[in-house]
Amino acid sequence: MENIRWIILALAIITVFLHINIWVSENGYQRIRSLSSQINEQIEINQVLKDRNNALQAEIDNLQSGNESIEERARSDLGFIKDDEIYYFVVE
């Protein structure tokens, strides 16, 4: 009977020590929550970057597919006009 009490006491002390270690230690519960939060933030950043990459890839595919998209881009971004066109600039 005496040995069983010592064993139970030792197991209780070990259990308390392990719980304290989990909740208070440098690599315990708080660290896991912090890392989990960082992982979620990084997942959101990665999703934004994936969306941006997909949009850029669609634009690349569009530019590679034909002259119409290249012409549209040159007209809107660079102000190009065709030889037989007249450019009018309206000031408001």
C-alpha positions in Angstrom: 0.0 0.0 0.0 2.8 2.3 0.9 4.5 1.8 -2.5 1.3 2.6 -4.4 1.0 5.9 -2.6 4.5 6.9 -3.6 3.9 5.9 -7.2 0.6 7.9 -7.3 2.4 10.9 -5.7 5.3 10.6 -8.2 2.9 10.4 -11.1 0.9 13.4 -9.8 4.1 15.5 -9.5 5.2 14.5 -13.0 1.8 15.4 -14.3 1.8 18.8 -12.7 5.4 19.4 -14.0 4.4 18.5 -17.5 1.3 20.8 -17.4 3.4 23.7 -16.1 6.0 22.9 -18.9 3.3 22.9 -21.6 1.6 26.2 -20.5 4.7 28.2 -19.4 7.7 27.1 -21.3 9.3 28.8 -24.3 7.9 26.2 -26.7 4.6 25.7 -25.0 1.0 26.6 -25.8 1.6 30.4 -26.3 4.3 29.7 -28.8 2.1 27.3 -30.7 -0.7 29.9 -30.8 1.8 32.5 -32.1 3.1 30.2 -34.8 -0.5 29.3 -35.8 -1.3 33.0 -36.1 1.8 33.6 -38.3 0.9 30.6 -40.5 -2.6 32.0 -41.1 -1.2 35.4 -42.0 1.3 33.9 -44.4 -1.5 31.8 -46.0 -3.5 35.1 -46.6 -0.4 36.8 -48.1 0.3 33.8 -50.3 -3.3 33.8 -51.6 -3.0 37.5 -52.5 0.2 36.8 -54.3 -1.3 33.8 -56.1 -4.2 36.0 -57.3 -1.7 38.6 -58.5 0.3 36.0 -60.3 -2.8 34.6 -62.0 -3.8 38.1 -63.2 -0.3 38.7 -64.5 -0.3 35.3 -66.3 -3.7 36.1 -67.9 -2.3 39.4 -69.1 0.8 37.7 -70.5 -1.4 35.1 -72.2 -3.6 37.8 -73.7 -0.6 39.7 -75.0 0.9 36.6 -76.5 -2.4 35.6 -78.2 -2.6 38.3 -80.8 -2.0 41.8 -82.0 -5.3 43.3 -80.8 -4.3 43.2 -77.2 -0.8 44.6 -78.0 -2.4 47.4 -80.0 -4.9 48.2 -77.2 -2.0 48.3 -74.7 0.1 50.6 -76.9 -2.9 52.9 -77.5 -3.9 53.2 -73.8 -0.5 53.2 -72.1 1.7 54.8 -74.7 -0.7 57.0 -76.7 0.1 55.4 -80.0 -2.2 56.2 -83.0 -2.4 54.6 -86.5 -1.0 56.4 -89.6 -4.5 57.3 -90.9 -5.9 58.5 -87.6 -6.0 62.1 -86.2 -5.5 62.6 -82.5 -7.7 65.1 -80.8 -6.9 66.2 -77.3 -9.8 67.8 -75.5 -9.1 70.1 -72.5 -11.9 70.4 -70.1 
